[in-house]
Amino acid sequence: MSHEMHPKVYGTVTLGAKGQVVIPVELRKKLSLRANDKMVVLSKGKGMIGLVPVEEFSRFLSEISRLRESFEAGLK
């Protein structure tokens, strides 16, 4: 999976009656997303929503934890 530095718009989605959205096929293929994949839902401020695959979010948290430990060790 590539980690692009610049955002890309993949289109628009419509919120269904049950609160469901369909992620555009191009993005699903690019990120190798499949039916029943678990996603973390994030929000920042009003009107901004993000979806992150659970595995990717876990890797991110682990990396942040390591960076925090390194930072704190440097303060001692």
C-alpha positions as CSV (number, residue, x, y, z in Angstrom):
1,M,0.0,0.0,0.0
2,S,1.4,3.4,-1.1
3,H,1.5,6.3,1.3
4,E,0.9,9.4,-0.8
5,M,1.8,12.7,0.7
6,H,-0.9,14.6,-1.2
7,P,-4.7,14.1,-0.8
8,K,-6.7,13.0,-3.7
9,V,-10.5,13.4,-4.2
10,Y,-12.1,10.1,-5.2
11,G,-15.6,11.5,-5.9
12,T,-18.6,12.0,-3.7
13,V,-20.8,9.5,-1.8
14,T,-24.4,9.7,-0.6
15,L,-25.4,8.9,3.0
16,G,-28.1,6.2,2.8
17,A,-31.1,6.0,5.1
18,K,-29.3,3.6,7.4
19,G,-26.2,5.8,7.6
20,Q,-24.2,3.8,5.1
21,V,-21.8,5.1,2.4
22,V,-20.1,3.2,-0.5
23,I,-16.4,3.9,-0.8
24,P,-15.5,4.4,-4.5
25,V,-14.2,1.3,-6.2
26,E,-11.0,3.0,-7.3
27,L,-10.1,3.7,-3.7
28,R,-11.2,0.3,-2.5
29,K,-8.9,-1.3,-5.0
30,K,-6.0,1.0,-4.3
31,L,-6.2,0.3,-0.5
32,S,-7.2,-3.4,-1.0
33,L,-10.4,-2.9,1.0
34,R,-12.8,-5.8,1.0
35,A,-16.3,-6.4,2.4
36,N,-16.4,-6.8,6.2
37,D,-13.0,-5.0,6.7
38,K,-13.1,-3.1,10.0
39,M,-12.6,0.7,9.9
40,V,-11.9,3.3,12.6
41,V,-14.2,6.3,12.2
42,L,-12.6,9.6,13.1
43,S,-14.0,13.1,13.2
44,K,-12.3,16.5,13.6
45,G,-14.4,19.6,13.9
46,K,-17.7,20.0,12.2
47,G,-18.3,18.1,9.0
48,M,-15.1,16.2,8.7
49,I,-15.1,12.4,8.8
50,G,-12.3,10.0,8.2
51,L,-12.2,6.2,7.8
52,V,-9.0,4.3,8.6
53,P,-8.5,0.5,8.3
54,V,-8.1,-0.9,11.9
55,E,-4.7,-2.5,11.0
56,E,-3.4,0.8,9.7
57,F,-4.7,2.7,12.7
58,S,-3.0,0.2,15.0
59,R,0.3,0.6,13.2
60,F,0.0,4.4,13.5
61,L,-0.7,4.3,17.2
62,S,2.3,1.9,17.8
63,E,4.6,4.3,15.9
64,I,3.3,7.3,17.8
65,S,3.9,5.4,21.1
66,R,7.5,4.7,20.1
67,L,8.1,8.3,19.1
68,R,6.6,9.5,22.4
69,E,8.9,7.2,24.4
70,S,11.9,8.4,22.4
71,F,10.9,12.0,22.9
72,E,10.4,11.5,26.7
73,A,13.8,9.7,27.0
74,G,15.4,12.7,25.3
75,L,13.9,15.1,28.0
76,K,15.6,13.2,30.8
